[in-house]
Amino acid sequence: MSRILDQRILLLVISFITSLQSTKVLSEWKKCGDRECETAMSRVQATTDYSGPDCRYLNFKTGEEIIVYSKLSRKNENLWTGSKGKDFGYFPKDAVKVEEVLIVEEVEVLTKETDFLCLDGDEYVFE
């Protein structure tokens, strides 16, 4: 009985740690094309295949086009946010090359907790 209880506690701890990682704030600041981060900043092309660690990340194949809407800044400048078709998420800037700059002047704004939630289909997943 004690062993079963130990296993359940271990699974609970693992589940808790996983949920913390998937809602972890990646940066407190981001750069956007406008204060609401609704304006596309650039069009990029994937230079490598990329598969992110969780549902907050955008997966893509070499050659696919991505529209960039924000870039994390200060603490974590290597992640950008963009969309490919109906998919949206973070990706490393080193996995793409800029094809067209749409916004020259960037605005730095604070991130929100909702910036780091997983979007599954048309609804947010709260873990």
mmCIF file of the C-alpha atoms, coordinates in Angstrom:
data_MODEL
# 
_entry.id   MODEL 
# 
loop_
_atom_site.group_PDB 
_atom_site.id 
_atom_site.type_symbol 
_atom_site.label_atom_id 
_atom_site.label_alt_id 
_atom_site.label_comp_id 
_atom_site.label_asym_id 
_atom_site.label_entity_id 
_atom_site.label_seq_id 
_atom_site.pdbx_PDB_ins_code 
_atom_site.Cartn_x 
_atom_site.Cartn_y 
_atom_site.Cartn_z 
_atom_site.occupancy 
_atom_site.B_iso_or_equiv 
_atom_site.pdbx_formal_charge 
_atom_site.auth_seq_id 
_atom_site.auth_comp_id 
_atom_site.auth_asym_id 
_atom_site.auth_atom_id 
_atom_site.pdbx_PDB_model_num 
ATOM 1   C CA . MET A 1 1   ? 0.000  0.000  0.000   1.00 0.00 ? 1   MET A CA 1 
ATOM 2   C CA . SER A 1 2   ? 2.823  2.376  0.888   1.00 0.00 ? 2   SER A CA 1 
ATOM 3   C CA . ARG A 1 3   ? 4.509  1.736  -2.468  1.00 0.00 ? 3   ARG A CA 1 
ATOM 4   C CA . ILE A 1 4   ? 1.328  2.626  -4.396  1.00 0.00 ? 4   ILE A CA 1 
ATOM 5   C CA . LEU A 1 5   ? 1.007  5.837  -2.389  1.00 0.00 ? 5   LEU A CA 1 
ATOM 6   C CA . ASP A 1 6   ? 4.666  6.698  -3.120  1.00 0.00 ? 6   ASP A CA 1 
ATOM 7   C CA . GLN A 1 7   ? 4.077  6.160  -6.854  1.00 0.00 ? 7   GLN A CA 1 
ATOM 8   C CA . ARG A 1 8   ? 0.983  8.372  -6.832  1.00 0.00 ? 8   ARG A CA 1 
ATOM 9   C CA . ILE A 1 9   ? 2.857  11.142 -5.036  1.00 0.00 ? 9   ILE A CA 1 
ATOM 10  C CA . LEU A 1 10  ? 5.701  10.871 -7.551  1.00 0.00 ? 10  LEU A CA 1 
ATOM 11  C CA . LEU A 1 11  ? 3.243  11.110 -10.462 1.00 0.00 ? 11  LEU A CA 1 
ATOM 12  C CA . LEU A 1 12  ? 1.583  14.124 -8.843  1.00 0.00 ? 12  LEU A CA 1 
ATOM 13  C CA . VAL A 1 13  ? 4.954  15.881 -8.445  1.00 0.00 ? 13  VAL A CA 1 
ATOM 14  C CA . ILE A 1 14  ? 5.911  15.127 -12.060 1.00 0.00 ? 14  ILE A CA 1 
ATOM 15  C CA . SER A 1 15  ? 2.542  16.411 -13.275 1.00 0.00 ? 15  SER A CA 1 
ATOM 16  C CA . PHE A 1 16  ? 2.925  19.610 -11.228 1.00 0.00 ? 16  PHE A CA 1 
ATOM 17  C CA . ILE A 1 17  ? 6.450  20.273 -12.527 1.00 0.00 ? 17  ILE A CA 1 
ATOM 18  C CA . THR A 1 18  ? 5.323  19.683 -16.128 1.00 0.00 ? 18  THR A CA 1 
ATOM 19  C CA . SER A 1 19  ? 2.434  22.117 -15.763 1.00 0.00 ? 19  SER A CA 1 
ATOM 20  C CA . LEU A 1 20  ? 4.759  24.754 -14.311 1.00 0.00 ? 20  LEU A CA 1 
ATOM 21  C CA . GLN A 1 21  ? 7.125  24.380 -17.249 1.00 0.00 ? 21  GLN A CA 1 
ATOM 22  C CA . SER A 1 22  ? 4.359  24.768 -19.819 1.00 0.00 ? 22  SER A CA 1 
ATOM 23  C CA . THR A 1 23  ? 3.088  28.016 -18.262 1.00 0.00 ? 23  THR A CA 1 
ATOM 24  C CA . LYS A 1 24  ? 6.503  29.439 -17.426 1.00 0.00 ? 24  LYS A CA 1 
ATOM 25  C CA . VAL A 1 25  ? 7.023  33.072 -18.400 1.00 0.00 ? 25  VAL A CA 1 
ATOM 26  C CA . LEU A 1 26  ? 9.689  33.070 -21.091 1.00 0.00 ? 26  LEU A CA 1 
ATOM 27  C CA . SER A 1 27  ? 10.370 36.815 -20.868 1.00 0.00 ? 27  SER A CA 1 
ATOM 28  C CA . GLU A 1 28  ? 8.811  39.849 -19.201 1.00 0.00 ? 28  GLU A CA 1 
ATOM 29  C CA . TRP A 1 29  ? 9.218  41.999 -22.335 1.00 0.00 ? 29  TRP A CA 1 
ATOM 30  C CA . LYS A 1 30  ? 8.523  41.665 -26.041 1.00 0.00 ? 30  LYS A CA 1 
ATOM 31  C CA . LYS A 1 31  ? 8.905  43.842 -29.125 1.00 0.00 ? 31  LYS A CA 1 
ATOM 32  C CA . CYS A 1 32  ? 5.954  44.288 -31.467 1.00 0.00 ? 32  CYS A CA 1 
ATOM 33  C CA . GLY A 1 33  ? 4.832  46.324 -34.444 1.00 0.00 ? 33  GLY A CA 1 
ATOM 34  C CA . ASP A 1 34  ? 2.188  48.083 -32.307 1.00 0.00 ? 34  ASP A CA 1 
ATOM 35  C CA . ARG A 1 35  ? 1.139  48.222 -28.629 1.00 0.00 ? 35  ARG A CA 1 
ATOM 36  C CA . GLU A 1 36  ? -1.391 45.385 -29.091 1.00 0.00 ? 36  GLU A CA 1 
ATOM 37  C CA . CYS A 1 37  ? 1.062  43.166 -31.035 1.00 0.00 ? 37  CYS A CA 1 
ATOM 38  C CA . GLU A 1 38  ? -1.509 42.699 -33.799 1.00 0.00 ? 38  GLU A CA 1 
ATOM 39  C CA . THR A 1 39  ? 0.530  44.088 -36.709 1.00 0.00 ? 39  THR A CA 1 
ATOM 40  C CA . ALA A 1 40  ? 2.713  41.666 -38.645 1.00 0.00 ? 40  ALA A CA 1 
ATOM 41  C CA . MET A 1 41  ? 6.383  42.633 -38.258 1.00 0.00 ? 41  MET A CA 1 
ATOM 42  C CA . SER A 1 42  ? 8.010  40.500 -40.923 1.00 0.00 ? 42  SER A CA 1 
ATOM 43  C CA . ARG A 1 43  ? 7.739  37.503 -43.189 1.00 0.00 ? 43  ARG A CA 1 
ATOM 44  C CA . VAL A 1 44  ? 10.369 34.817 -42.647 1.00 0.00 ? 44  VAL A CA 1 
ATOM 45  C CA . GLN A 1 45  ? 11.226 31.464 -44.171 1.00 0.00 ? 45  GLN A CA 1 
ATOM 46  C CA . ALA A 1 46  ? 12.248 28.395 -42.179 1.00 0.00 ? 46  ALA A CA 1 
ATOM 47  C CA . THR A 1 47  ? 15.857 27.386 -42.804 1.00 0.00 ? 47  THR A CA 1 
ATOM 48  C CA . THR A 1 48  ? 15.523 24.151 -40.815 1.00 0.00 ? 48  THR A CA 1 
ATOM 49  C CA . ASP A 1 49  ? 12.855 21.814 -39.480 1.00 0.00 ? 49  ASP A CA 1 
ATOM 50  C CA . TYR A 1 50  ? 11.733 22.740 -35.964 1.00 0.00 ? 50  TYR A CA 1 
ATOM 51  C CA . SER A 1 51  ? 9.633  20.898 -33.397 1.00 0.00 ? 51  SER A CA 1 
ATOM 52  C CA . GLY A 1 52  ? 9.044  22.766 -30.138 1.00 0.00 ? 52  GLY A CA 1 
ATOM 53  C CA . PRO A 1 53  ? 9.092  21.268 -26.631 1.00 0.00 ? 53  PRO A CA 1 
ATOM 54  C CA . ASP A 1 54  ? 5.396  21.949 -25.919 1.00 0.00 ? 54  ASP A CA 1 
ATOM 55  C CA . CYS A 1 55  ? 2.184  23.385 -27.386 1.00 0.00 ? 55  CYS A CA 1 
ATOM 56  C CA . ARG A 1 56  ? 3.348  26.999 -26.971 1.00 0.00 ? 56  ARG A CA 1 
ATOM 57  C CA . TYR A 1 57  ? 5.809  26.514 -29.814 1.00 0.00 ? 57  TYR A CA 1 
ATOM 58  C CA . LEU A 1 58  ? 5.285  26.627 -33.578 1.00 0.00 ? 58  LEU A CA 1 
ATOM 59  C CA . ASN A 1 59  ? 6.402  23.524 -35.461 1.00 0.00 ? 59  ASN A CA 1 
ATOM 60  C CA . PHE A 1 60  ? 7.531  23.876 -39.077 1.00 0.00 ? 60  PHE A CA 1 
ATOM 61  C CA . LYS A 1 61  ? 9.531  22.340 -41.914 1.00 0.00 ? 61  LYS A CA 1 
ATOM 62  C CA . THR A 1 62  ? 12.343 23.862 -43.944 1.00 0.00 ? 62  THR A CA 1 
ATOM 63  C CA . GLY A 1 63  ? 11.042 26.297 -46.547 1.00 0.00 ? 63  GLY A CA 1 
ATOM 64  C CA . GLU A 1 64  ? 7.730  27.105 -44.850 1.00 0.00 ? 64  GLU A CA 1 
ATOM 65  C CA . GLU A 1 65  ? 6.703  30.761 -44.576 1.00 0.00 ? 65  GLU A CA 1 
ATOM 66  C CA . ILE A 1 66  ? 5.977  32.280 -41.141 1.00 0.00 ? 66  ILE A CA 1 
ATOM 67  C CA . ILE A 1 67  ? 4.538  35.701 -40.295 1.00 0.00 ? 67  ILE A CA 1 
ATOM 68  C CA . VAL A 1 68  ? 6.253  37.249 -37.226 1.00 0.00 ? 68  VAL A CA 1 
ATOM 69  C CA . TYR A 1 69  ? 4.107  39.220 -34.741 1.00 0.00 ? 69  TYR A CA 1 
ATOM 70  C CA . SER A 1 70  ? 6.450  39.672 -31.788 1.00 0.00 ? 70  SER A CA 1 
ATOM 71  C CA . LYS A 1 71  ? 9.985  39.062 -30.559 1.00 0.00 ? 71  LYS A CA 1 
ATOM 72  C CA . LEU A 1 72  ? 10.790 38.349 -26.945 1.00 0.00 ? 72  LEU A CA 1 
ATOM 73  C CA . SER A 1 73  ? 13.280 40.870 -25.597 1.00 0.00 ? 73  SER A CA 1 
ATOM 74  C CA . ARG A 1 74  ? 15.749 41.468 -22.791 1.00 0.00 ? 74  ARG A CA 1 
ATOM 75  C CA . LYS A 1 75  ? 15.792 38.119 -20.959 1.00 0.00 ? 75  LYS A CA 1 
ATOM 76  C CA . ASN A 1 76  ? 15.144 35.818 -23.925 1.00 0.00 ? 76  ASN A CA 1 
ATOM 77  C CA . GLU A 1 77  ? 15.804 37.495 -27.263 1.00 0.00 ? 77  GLU A CA 1 
ATOM 78  C CA . ASN A 1 78  ? 16.224 34.281 -29.223 1.00 0.00 ? 78  ASN A CA 1 
ATOM 79  C CA . LEU A 1 79  ? 12.475 33.484 -29.393 1.00 0.00 ? 79  LEU A CA 1 
ATOM 80  C CA . TRP A 1 80  ? 10.045 35.060 -31.836 1.00 0.00 ? 80  TRP A CA 1 
ATOM 81  C CA . THR A 1 81  ? 6.279  34.572 -32.092 1.00 0.00 ? 81  THR A CA 1 
ATOM 82  C CA . GLY A 1 82  ? 4.530  33.944 -35.357 1.00 0.00 ? 82  GLY A CA 1 
ATOM 83  C CA . SER A 1 83  ? 1.953  32.093 -37.369 1.00 0.00 ? 83  SER A CA 1 
ATOM 84  C CA . LYS A 1 84  ? 1.906  29.586 -40.165 1.00 0.00 ? 84  LYS A CA 1 
ATOM 85  C CA . GLY A 1 85  ? -1.601 29.090 -41.489 1.00 0.00 ? 85  GLY A CA 1 
ATOM 86  C CA . LYS A 1 86  ? -3.811 28.596 -38.415 1.00 0.00 ? 86  LYS A CA 1 
ATOM 87  C CA . ASP A 1 87  ? -0.889 27.558 -36.174 1.00 0.00 ? 87  ASP A CA 1 
ATOM 88  C CA . PHE A 1 88  ? 0.652  30.114 -33.821 1.00 0.00 ? 88  PHE A CA 1 
ATOM 89  C CA . GLY A 1 89  ? 3.567  29.938 -31.388 1.00 0.00 ? 89  GLY A CA 1 
ATOM 90  C CA . TYR A 1 90  ? 7.165  30.582 -30.383 1.00 0.00 ? 90  TYR A CA 1 
ATOM 91  C CA . PHE A 1 91  ? 10.182 29.549 -32.409 1.00 0.00 ? 91  PHE A CA 1 
ATOM 92  C CA . PRO A 1 92  ? 13.938 30.247 -32.347 1.00 0.00 ? 92  PRO A CA 1 
ATOM 93  C CA . LYS A 1 93  ? 14.959 33.165 -34.544 1.00 0.00 ? 93  LYS A CA 1 
ATOM 94  C CA . ASP A 1 94  ? 18.005 31.151 -35.658 1.00 0.00 ? 94  ASP A CA 1 
ATOM 95  C CA . ALA A 1 95  ? 15.699 28.647 -37.422 1.00 0.00 ? 95  ALA A CA 1 
ATOM 96  C CA . VAL A 1 96  ? 14.476 31.242 -39.933 1.00 0.00 ? 96  VAL A CA 1 
ATOM 97  C CA . LYS A 1 97  ? 15.731 33.896 -42.340 1.00 0.00 ? 97  LYS A CA 1 
ATOM 98  C CA . VAL A 1 98  ? 13.975 37.222 -42.861 1.00 0.00 ? 98  VAL A CA 1 
ATOM 99  C CA . GLU A 1 99  ? 12.423 37.499 -46.307 1.00 0.00 ? 99  GLU A CA 1 
ATOM 100 C CA . GLU A 1 100 ? 10.542 40.788 -45.898 1.00 0.00 ? 100 GLU A CA 1 
ATOM 101 C CA . VAL A 1 101 ? 10.459 43.433 -43.143 1.00 0.00 ? 101 VAL A CA 1 
ATOM 102 C CA . LEU A 1 102 ? 6.940  44.836 -42.751 1.00 0.00 ? 102 LEU A CA 1 
ATOM 103 C CA . ILE A 1 103 ? 7.478  47.106 -39.707 1.00 0.00 ? 103 ILE A CA 1 
ATOM 104 C CA . VAL A 1 104 ? 10.659 49.107 -39.201 1.00 0.00 ? 104 VAL A CA 1 
ATOM 105 C CA . GLU A 1 105 ? 9.890  50.736 -35.847 1.00 0.00 ? 105 GLU A CA 1 
ATOM 106 C CA . GLU A 1 106 ? 9.378  48.227 -33.019 1.00 0.00 ? 106 GLU A CA 1 
ATOM 107 C CA . VAL A 1 107 ? 7.532  48.955 -29.752 1.00 0.00 ? 107 VAL A CA 1 
ATOM 108 C CA . GLU A 1 108 ? 8.616  47.240 -26.529 1.00 0.00 ? 108 GLU A CA 1 
ATOM 109 C CA . VAL A 1 109 ? 5.748  46.166 -24.256 1.00 0.00 ? 109 VAL A CA 1 
ATOM 110 C CA . LEU A 1 110 ? 5.319  44.040 -21.151 1.00 0.00 ? 110 LEU A CA 1 
ATOM 111 C CA . THR A 1 111 ? 4.251  40.450 -21.737 1.00 0.00 ? 111 THR A CA 1 
ATOM 112 C CA . LYS A 1 112 ? 1.089  39.054 -20.170 1.00 0.00 ? 112 LYS A CA 1 
ATOM 113 C CA . GLU A 1 113 ? 0.562  35.686 -18.530 1.00 0.00 ? 113 GLU A CA 1 
ATOM 114 C CA . THR A 1 114 ? -1.727 34.745 -21.423 1.00 0.00 ? 114 THR A CA 1 
ATOM 115 C CA . ASP A 1 115 ? 1.225  35.116 -23.815 1.00 0.00 ? 115 ASP A CA 1 
ATOM 116 C CA . PHE A 1 116 ? 2.601  31.865 -22.431 1.00 0.00 ? 116 PHE A CA 1 
ATOM 117 C CA . LEU A 1 117 ? -0.462 29.621 -22.339 1.00 0.00 ? 117 LEU A CA 1 
ATOM 118 C CA . CYS A 1 118 ? -0.898 26.727 -24.725 1.00 0.00 ? 118 CYS A CA 1 
ATOM 119 C CA . LEU A 1 119 ? -3.449 27.256 -27.458 1.00 0.00 ? 119 LEU A CA 1 
ATOM 120 C CA . ASP A 1 120 ? -5.070 23.947 -28.389 1.00 0.00 ? 120 ASP A CA 1 
ATOM 121 C CA . GLY A 1 121 ? -7.421 24.354 -31.339 1.00 0.00 ? 121 GLY A CA 1 
ATOM 122 C CA . ASP A 1 122 ? -9.555 27.400 -30.619 1.00 0.00 ? 122 ASP A CA 1 
ATOM 123 C CA . GLU A 1 123 ? -9.271 27.398 -26.830 1.00 0.00 ? 123 GLU A CA 1 
ATOM 124 C CA . TYR A 1 124 ? -6.574 27.956 -24.238 1.00 0.00 ? 124 TYR A CA 1 
ATOM 125 C CA . VAL A 1 125 ? -5.444 24.992 -22.196 1.00 0.00 ? 125 VAL A CA 1 
ATOM 126 C CA . PHE A 1 126 ? -5.020 25.847 -18.529 1.00 0.00 ? 126 PHE A CA 1 
ATOM 127 C CA . GLU A 1 127 ? -2.932 23.201 -16.808 1.00 0.00 ? 127 GLU A CA 1 
# 
